[in-house]
């Protein structure tokens, strides 16, 4: 039985009891039943709105999932916190997290994207440049060569 049905039952009881609106007790009980009726209708409206909103959010979630798959491809969904380690489900692909200095958005990139040397931030469209140096390389202070005597 819904709330509105229960309140309708109470209204029927009040009418069947022939409550007198002229007495203070009767007036109060009839007013309480009227307030309960208004509250039941409001709750029913809120429930209907929630159901509609929930359906719309589900549609938006599905659309966003499709959009993410179209833009970023299928992701593995693992929760590997160590950004330089391989995850078991992604095979040999190593992912790196890069933070855009302009907007602070965190972007996951793979090695091939890193080797390109630059990319556009998908959030603010700022050009991000990557300078990759092997730890084994000996570079001098000038940054132009490997081990020269320039100062």
HELIX and SHEET records of a PDB file:
HELIX    1   1 UNK A    3  UNK A   16  1                                  14    
HELIX    2   2 UNK A   24  UNK A   72  1                                  49    
HELIX    3   3 UNK A  111  UNK A  116  1                                   6    
SHEET    1   A 2 UNK A  95  UNK A  99  0                                        
SHEET    2   A 2 UNK A 106  UNK A 110 -1                                        
SHEET    1   B 2 UNK A 118  UNK A 120  0                                        
SHEET    2   B 2 UNK A 127  UNK A 129 -1                                        
END                                                                             
